């Protein structure tokens, strides 16, 4: 027992030291460790239907895709993996959905039986809470809330799977898997045929869209809504600016995606064309909601028009809400950028929204996140162009899908050589960890300078 206790103490000291010196490094290290663990689990022979070990690159790709809640796959999920392998993937999605900072805090709590100040700062930066004393209970609230919402989506799906003729056990498993995958915006499907046979099924499609939308709002928004639900005043008046911006921008993006994809694909014989009007409406709604970072598809994305790919690229790049299970640069980043443009056009000195003034340092962080995201997509596209030899529109779609942890694909990913798969692995990992850790690091930096240089305005535009 003494060597074990000494090892745990040493590990705790290492975690605390790393957290003090570099919180972002701790968060990334936690995610790397989680990805490595699930890679090892998927390498087990009993994880596949055939009973043979999966190639390392495929196990690594699947583990990173699941932990980073992306949904890109190199093998068919429903037919390649055994029930054990599917269970491992489901747990990886659940763990990855908690987020980088929250996982780091959970590790600190598990090792030291408490959450220290550094871990509280990490979780506070992700969940956007200002009261550090509440962070310990906040981690538990996040776990309970996310699990409850996943089960709610599963409960909505269960009757439909039963009416499709599935036994209770199988229907419950499929409902639970889709519920967790939808809320966490993961895009993994346990059924061999996927969702293509249910392209016009409102009973199945609408709960998945709802789960994706709520999951992509982010834990700060969900917790803010729940905390004001019991107040006597109107909920909207008590919601934070972040909550209002996230909900309004998300709703507009959903509407824009719905309308644009319907207009572009309405008569496409390979996608929406053969469907009745009611099913076309659902298919367009489903396709417009999934680029938020979910990755489910009811039609062949590879058969869509190039204009549809371009619209989907833009929606994927924006992604979901801050501290959510979605990826991308986040909807609040887009909202702040648009508000800054509006303020500049009006000649206003301040960026304002809903009776509040948004600090200028928030705009600086938004610009940095957009620039780093665009640079990552540019470098990833250059690398994949050289490796695959495919045209730019196809490569750009896969790269943005990986970076934004979306999971939609034109069909390129399974056919990539190993080098291309490793590139997408890096993009998924950076897309999931990079934007959050970078934004948190910038938010915690506050250099106060006594001496300031004289001001001089360069010419812009």
C-alpha positions as CSV (number, residue, x, y, z in Angstrom):
1,X,0.0,0.0,0.0
2,X,2.9,2.4,0.8
3,X,4.3,2.4,-2.8
4,X,0.9,2.8,-4.2
5,X,0.1,5.7,-1.9
6,X,3.5,7.3,-2.7
7,X,2.8,6.9,-6.4
8,X,-0.6,8.6,-6.1
9,X,1.0,11.5,-4.1
10,X,3.6,11.9,-6.7
11,X,1.0,11.9,-9.5
12,X,-1.0,14.5,-7.6
13,X,2.0,16.7,-7.2
14,X,2.7,16.4,-10.9
15,X,-0.9,17.4,-11.7
16,X,-0.9,20.3,-9.3
17,X,2.5,21.6,-10.6
18,X,1.4,21.3,-14.3
19,X,-1.9,23.0,-13.5
20,X,-0.1,25.9,-11.8
21,X,2.6,26.4,-14.5
22,X,0.4,25.8,-17.6
23,X,-3.4,25.1,-17.2
24,X,-3.8,24.7,-21.0
25,X,-1.1,22.1,-21.0
26,X,-2.9,20.1,-18.3
27,X,-6.1,20.2,-20.2
28,X,-4.5,19.0,-23.4
29,X,-2.6,16.3,-21.6
30,X,-5.9,15.0,-20.1
31,X,-7.5,14.8,-23.5
32,X,-4.4,13.1,-24.9
33,X,-4.5,10.5,-22.1
34,X,-8.2,9.9,-22.7
35,X,-7.7,9.4,-26.4
36,X,-4.8,7.0,-25.7
37,X,-7.0,5.0,-23.3
38,X,-9.8,4.6,-25.7
39,X,-7.4,3.7,-28.6
40,X,-6.1,0.8,-26.5
41,X,-9.6,-0.3,-25.7
42,X,-10.6,-0.3,-29.4
43,X,-7.5,-2.3,-30.3
44,X,-8.8,-5.3,-28.3
45,X,-9.8,-8.2,-30.6
46,X,-13.3,-8.4,-29.0
47,X,-14.0,-4.8,-30.0
48,X,-14.6,-5.9,-33.6
49,X,-17.2,-8.2,-35.1
50,X,-14.6,-10.2,-36.9
51,X,-12.6,-10.8,-33.6
52,X,-9.4,-9.5,-35.2
53,X,-7.6,-6.4,-33.9
54,X,-8.3,-3.2,-35.9
55,X,-5.3,-1.5,-37.5
56,X,-3.7,1.1,-35.2
57,X,-4.5,4.1,-37.3
58,X,-8.2,3.1,-37.5
59,X,-8.4,2.6,-33.8
60,X,-6.7,5.9,-33.1
61,X,-8.9,7.7,-35.6
62,X,-12.1,6.3,-34.1
63,X,-11.0,7.0,-30.6
64,X,-10.1,10.6,-31.4
65,X,-13.3,11.1,-33.4
66,X,-15.4,9.8,-30.5
67,X,-13.6,11.7,-27.7
68,X,-13.6,14.9,-29.8
69,X,-17.3,14.2,-30.5
70,X,-16.7,14.5,-34.2
71,X,-18.3,11.5,-36.0
72,X,-15.9,11.1,-38.9
73,X,-15.3,7.4,-39.4
74,X,-12.9,5.2,-41.4
75,X,-15.0,2.0,-41.0
76,X,-18.7,1.5,-40.9
77,X,-19.6,1.9,-37.2
78,X,-22.7,-0.3,-37.2
79,X,-21.2,-3.3,-38.9
80,X,-17.5,-3.2,-38.0
81,X,-17.6,-2.8,-34.3
82,X,-19.0,-5.4,-31.9
83,X,-21.4,-4.5,-29.0
84,X,-18.3,-4.1,-26.8
85,X,-16.7,-1.8,-29.4
86,X,-19.9,0.3,-29.7
87,X,-20.1,0.5,-25.9
88,X,-16.5,1.8,-25.8
89,X,-17.3,4.4,-28.5
90,X,-20.4,5.5,-26.6
91,X,-18.4,6.0,-23.3
92,X,-15.8,7.9,-25.2
93,X,-18.5,10.2,-26.6
94,X,-19.9,10.7,-23.1
95,X,-16.5,11.5,-21.6
96,X,-15.4,13.7,-24.5
97,X,-18.7,15.7,-24.3
98,X,-17.7,17.1,-20.9
99,X,-15.1,19.3,-22.5
100,X,-11.4,19.8,-22.0
101,X,-11.5,22.0,-18.9
102,X,-14.2,20.0,-17.1
103,X,-12.2,16.8,-17.7
104,X,-9.1,18.4,-16.2
105,X,-11.1,19.4,-13.2
106,X,-12.6,15.9,-12.9
107,X,-9.0,14.5,-13.0
108,X,-7.9,16.9,-10.3
109,X,-11.0,15.9,-8.1
110,X,-10.3,12.2,-8.6
111,X,-6.6,12.5,-7.7
112,X,-6.7,14.9,-4.8
113,X,-10.3,14.4,-3.6
114,X,-10.9,18.1,-4.0
115,X,-10.9,20.8,-6.7
116,X,-8.1,23.3,-6.2
117,X,-8.0,26.9,-7.2
118,X,-6.4,26.2,-10.5
119,X,-8.9,23.6,-11.4
120,X,-11.7,25.9,-10.4
121,X,-10.3,28.6,-12.7
122,X,-10.1,26.0,-15.5
123,X,-13.7,25.0,-15.1
124,X,-14.9,28.5,-14.6
125,X,-13.3,29.6,-17.8
126,X,-15.1,26.9,-19.7
127,X,-18.5,27.1,-18.0
128,X,-18.4,30.9,-17.8
129,X,-19.2,31.1,-14.1
130,X,-17.8,33.9,-12.0
131,X,-18.3,32.3,-8.5
132,X,-15.3,29.9,-7.9
133,X,-16.9,28.5,-4.8
134,X,-19.6,26.9,-7.0
135,X,-17.3,25.2,-9.4
136,X,-17.1,22.0,-7.4
137,X,-20.8,21.5,-7.4
138,X,-21.0,22.9,-11.0
139,X,-19.0,19.9,-12.3
140,X,-21.6,17.6,-10.8
141,X,-24.5,19.7,-12.1
142,X,-23.0,19.5,-15.6
143,X,-22.8,15.7,-15.4
144,X,-26.3,15.4,-14.1
145,X,-27.8,17.9,-16.5
146,X,-26.1,16.4,-19.6
147,X,-27.1,12.9,-18.6
148,X,-30.7,13.9,-18.0
149,X,-31.0,15.6,-21.4
150,X,-29.4,12.6,-23.1
151,X,-32.0,10.3,-21.4
152,X,-34.8,12.7,-22.4
153,X,-33.8,12.5,-26.1
154,X,-33.5,8.7,-25.7
155,X,-37.0,8.6,-24.2
156,X,-38.4,10.5,-27.2
157,X,-36.7,8.1,-29.6
158,X,-37.6,4.8,-27.8
159,X,-41.3,4.6,-28.9
160,X,-40.3,5.1,-32.5
161,X,-37.8,2.3,-32.5
162,X,-40.4,0.0,-30.8
163,X,-42.9,0.8,-33.5
164,X,-40.3,-0.1,-36.1
165,X,-40.5,-3.7,-34.8
166,X,-37.3,-3.7,-32.7
167,X,-37.3,-5.8,-29.5
168,X,-37.3,-3.7,-26.2
169,X,-33.6,-4.3,-25.5
170,X,-32.5,-3.4,-29.0
171,X,-34.8,-0.4,-29.2
172,X,-33.5,0.8,-25.8
173,X,-29.9,0.5,-26.9
174,X,-30.5,2.3,-30.2
175,X,-32.4,5.1,-28.4
176,X,-29.7,5.5,-25.8
177,X,-26.9,5.5,-28.3
178,X,-28.7,8.1,-30.6
179,X,-29.6,10.2,-27.5
180,X,-26.1,10.4,-26.3
181,X,-24.6,10.9,-29.8
182,X,-27.2,13.6,-30.6
183,X,-26.8,15.7,-27.5
184,X,-23.0,15.5,-27.7
185,X,-23.1,16.4,-31.4
186,X,-21.1,13.3,-32.1
187,X,-22.8,11.9,-35.2
188,X,-22.0,8.2,-34.6
189,X,-24.8,5.8,-35.6
190,X,-25.0,2.2,-34.2
191,X,-27.3,0.9,-37.0
192,X,-25.8,-0.6,-40.1
193,X,-28.0,1.4,-42.5
194,X,-27.6,4.6,-40.5
195,X,-30.4,7.2,-40.8
196,X,-30.8,7.1,-44.6
197,X,-33.9,4.8,-44.5
198,X,-35.6,7.4,-42.1
199,X,-35.0,10.5,-44.2
200,X,-38.7,11.4,-44.0
201,X,-39.4,10.1,-40.5
202,X,-40.5,13.0,-38.3
203,X,-40.7,10.9,-35.2
204,X,-37.1,10.0,-35.5
205,X,-35.6,13.0,-37.1
206,X,-37.1,15.8,-35.0
207,X,-35.9,14.5,-31.6
208,X,-32.4,14.1,-33.0
209,X,-32.5,17.7,-34.4
210,X,-33.8,18.9,-31.0
211,X,-31.0,17.1,-29.1
212,X,-28.4,18.4,-31.4
213,X,-29.6,22.0,-31.1
214,X,-29.8,21.9,-27.3
215,X,-26.4,20.2,-27.0
216,X,-24.8,22.8,-29.2
217,X,-26.1,25.7,-27.1
218,X,-23.5,25.0,-24.4
219,X,-23.5,24.3,-20.7
220,X,-23.4,28.0,-19.7
221,X,-26.6,28.6,-21.6
222,X,-28.4,25.5,-20.4
223,X,-27.4,26.2,-16.8
224,X,-28.4,29.9,-17.1
225,X,-31.8,28.9,-18.4
226,X,-32.3,26.4,-15.7
227,X,-31.3,28.8,-12.9
228,X,-33.7,31.5,-14.1
229,X,-36.6,29.1,-14.8
230,X,-38.0,29.3,-11.2
231,X,-37.7,33.1,-10.9
232,X,-40.8,35.2,-10.8
233,X,-39.5,37.7,-13.4
234,X,-39.5,37.0,-17.1
235,X,-36.8,34.5,-18.0
236,X,-35.6,36.5,-21.0
237,X,-35.0,39.6,-18.8
238,X,-32.7,37.5,-16.4
239,X,-30.8,35.7,-19.1
240,X,-27.2,36.8,-19.6
241,X,-26.0,38.5,-22.8
242,X,-24.1,35.3,-23.7
243,X,-27.3,33.2,-23.4
244,X,-29.3,35.7,-25.5
245,X,-26.5,36.0,-28.2
246,X,-26.1,32.2,-28.4
247,X,-29.8,31.4,-28.7
248,X,-30.6,34.1,-31.2
249,X,-27.6,33.5,-33.4
250,X,-28.1,29.7,-33.3
251,X,-31.8,30.1,-34.3
252,X,-30.9,32.4,-37.2
253,X,-28.1,30.0,-38.4
254,X,-30.6,27.1,-38.2
255,X,-33.2,29.0,-40.2
256,X,-30.6,30.1,-42.7
257,X,-29.2,26.6,-43.2
258,X,-32.7,25.1,-43.5
259,X,-33.8,27.6,-46.2
260,X,-30.6,27.6,-48.1
261,X,-30.2,23.8,-48.2
262,X,-33.8,23.4,-49.2
263,X,-33.4,25.9,-52.0
264,X,-30.2,24.4,-53.3
265,X,-31.2,20.7,-53.0
266,X,-35.0,20.8,-53.6
267,X,-34.8,19.4,-57.1
268,X,-31.5,17.4,-56.8
269,X,-32.5,13.8,-57.9
270,X,-29.7,12.4,-55.8
271,X,-30.8,14.0,-52.5
272,X,-34.2,15.8,-51.9
273,X,-35.6,15.5,-55.4
274,X,-37.5,12.2,-55.3
275,X,-39.0,13.0,-51.8
276,X,-42.6,14.2,-51.1
277,X,-42.8,17.8,-50.0
278,X,-43.2,17.0,-46.3
279,X,-40.2,14.8,-46.4
280,X,-38.2,17.4,-48.3
281,X,-39.0,19.9,-45.5
282,X,-37.7,17.5,-42.8
283,X,-34.6,16.5,-44.9
284,X,-33.7,20.2,-45.3
285,X,-34.2,20.9,-41.6
286,X,-32.1,17.9,-40.7
287,X,-29.4,18.9,-43.1
288,X,-29.4,22.5,-42.0
289,X,-29.1,21.6,-38.3
290,X,-26.3,19.0,-38.6
291,X,-23.5,21.4,-39.7
292,X,-23.7,22.9,-36.2
293,X,-21.3,20.1,-35.4
294,X,-23.5,17.0,-35.2
295,X,-22.6,15.1,-38.4
296,X,-25.7,13.0,-38.8
297,X,-27.0,12.7,-42.4
298,X,-30.1,11.2,-44.0
299,X,-29.0,11.8,-47.6
300,X,-25.7,11.3,-49.4
301,X,-23.6,14.4,-48.7
302,X,-21.2,13.5,-51.6
303,X,-24.1,13.8,-54.0
304,X,-25.0,17.3,-53.0
305,X,-24.3,20.4,-55.2
306,X,-21.0,22.2,-54.7
307,X,-23.0,25.3,-53.6
308,X,-24.5,23.2,-50.9
309,X,-21.0,22.1,-49.8
310,X,-20.0,25.8,-49.6
311,X,-22.9,26.7,-47.4
312,X,-22.3,23.7,-45.2
313,X,-18.6,24.7,-45.0
314,X,-19.6,28.1,-43.6
315,X,-22.0,26.6,-41.1
316,X,-19.5,24.0,-39.9
317,X,-16.8,26.6,-39.5
318,X,-19.1,28.6,-37.1
319,X,-20.2,25.5,-35.2
320,X,-22.0,25.5,-31.9
321,X,-22.0,27.5,-28.7
322,X,-19.1,28.2,-26.4
323,X,-18.4,25.5,-23.9
324,X,-20.8,23.2,-25.8
325,X,-20.4,19.8,-27.3
326,X,-20.2,21.6,-30.7
327,X,-17.0,22.7,-32.5
328,X,-16.0,25.5,-34.8
329,X,-15.2,29.1,-33.9
330,X,-18.5,29.2,-31.9
331,X,-21.7,31.2,-32.6
332,X,-20.9,33.9,-30.0
333,X,-17.6,34.6,-31.8
334,X,-19.6,35.2,-35.0
335,X,-22.1,37.3,-33.1
336,X,-19.4,39.6,-31.6
337,X,-17.8,40.0,-34.9
338,X,-21.1,41.0,-36.6
339,X,-21.9,43.4,-33.7
340,X,-18.5,45.0,-34.1
341,X,-19.1,45.5,-37.8
342,X,-22.5,47.0,-37.1
343,X,-21.1,49.3,-34.5
344,X,-18.4,50.5,-36.9
345,X,-20.9,51.0,-39.7
346,X,-23.0,53.2,-37.3
347,X,-20.0,55.1,-36.0
348,X,-20.5,53.8,-32.4
349,X,-17.5,53.7,-30.1
350,X,-18.9,50.8,-28.1
351,X,-20.1,47.3,-29.1
352,X,-23.6,46.9,-27.6
353,X,-26.1,44.1,-27.3
354,X,-29.3,43.8,-25.3
355,X,-28.6,46.9,-23.2
356,X,-25.0,45.9,-22.3
357,X,-21.6,47.0,-23.5
358,X,-19.3,44.2,-24.7
359,X,-15.6,44.8,-23.7
360,X,-13.1,45.4,-26.5
361,X,-10.9,42.6,-25.3
362,X,-13.7,40.2,-26.1
363,X,-13.5,41.4,-29.7
364,X,-9.7,40.8,-29.7
365,X,-10.2,37.3,-28.5
366,X,-12.9,36.7,-31.2
367,X,-10.5,38.0,-33.9
368,X,-7.7,35.7,-32.6
369,X,-10.0,32.7,-32.6
370,X,-11.2,33.3,-36.1
371,X,-7.7,33.9,-37.4
372,X,-6.3,30.8,-35.8
373,X,-9.3,28.7,-37.0
374,X,-8.8,29.9,-40.5
375,X,-5.1,29.3,-40.4
376,X,-5.6,25.7,-39.1
377,X,-8.1,25.0,-41.9
378,X,-5.6,26.5,-44.5
379,X,-2.7,24.4,-43.3
380,X,-4.8,21.2,-43.0
381,X,-6.2,21.8,-46.6
382,X,-2.7,22.2,-48.0
383,X,-1.5,19.0,-46.3
384,X,-4.5,16.9,-47.4
385,X,-4.3,18.3,-51.0
386,X,-0.8,17.0,-51.3
387,X,-1.6,13.6,-49.7
388,X,-4.9,12.8,-51.4
389,X,-4.6,14.6,-54.7
390,X,-8.4,15.3,-54.5
391,X,-10.0,18.6,-55.7
392,X,-10.1,21.5,-53.3
393,X,-13.8,21.5,-52.7
394,X,-13.8,17.9,-51.5
395,X,-10.6,18.4,-49.4
396,X,-11.9,21.7,-47.8
397,X,-15.1,20.0,-46.8
398,X,-13.4,17.2,-45.0
399,X,-10.8,19.5,-43.3
400,X,-13.5,21.9,-42.0
401,X,-15.6,19.0,-40.9
402,X,-12.7,17.6,-38.9
403,X,-11.6,21.0,-37.4
404,X,-15.2,21.9,-36.5
405,X,-15.7,18.4,-35.0
406,X,-18.7,18.0,-37.2
407,X,-18.4,14.6,-38.9
408,X,-20.1,15.2,-42.2
409,X,-18.2,13.7,-45.1
410,X,-18.3,13.6,-48.9
411,X,-16.9,10.1,-48.7
412,X,-13.3,11.0,-48.8
413,X,-12.2,10.1,-45.3
414,X,-12.5,6.2,-45.5
415,X,-10.4,6.2,-48.7
416,X,-7.6,8.3,-47.4
417,X,-4.1,6.8,-47.0
418,X,-2.8,6.6,-43.4
419,X,-1.0,9.9,-43.7
420,X,-4.3,11.6,-44.5
421,X,-6.0,10.0,-41.6
422,X,-3.3,11.2,-39.2
423,X,-3.8,14.8,-40.6
424,X,-7.5,14.6,-39.8
425,X,-6.7,13.2,-36.4
426,X,-4.6,16.3,-35.6
427,X,-7.4,18.6,-37.0
428,X,-10.0,16.9,-34.8
429,X,-7.9,17.2,-31.7
430,X,-6.9,20.8,-32.4
431,X,-10.4,21.7,-33.2
432,X,-11.7,20.3,-30.0
433,X,-9.0,21.4,-27.6
434,X,-7.3,24.3,-29.3
435,X,-10.0,26.9,-29.5
436,X,-11.2,26.4,-26.0
437,X,-7.8,26.3,-24.4
438,X,-6.5,29.3,-26.4
439,X,-9.6,31.4,-25.7
440,X,-9.4,30.5,-22.0
441,X,-5.7,31.3,-21.9
442,X,-6.4,34.7,-23.5
443,X,-9.2,35.4,-21.2
444,X,-7.1,34.8,-18.1
445,X,-4.2,37.0,-19.4
446,X,-4.4,40.6,-18.2
447,X,-1.1,42.4,-18.5
448,X,-1.3,45.8,-16.8
449,X,1.3,48.2,-18.1
450,X,2.3,51.4,-16.4
451,X,3.8,53.0,-19.5
452,X,1.8,53.1,-22.7
453,X,3.1,54.1,-26.1
454,X,1.6,57.1,-28.0
455,X,-1.4,56.3,-30.1
456,X,-1.2,56.3,-33.9
457,X,-3.9,55.0,-36.2
458,X,-2.8,52.9,-39.3
459,X,-4.9,53.0,-42.5
460,X,-7.3,50.1,-42.7
461,X,-9.0,49.0,-45.9
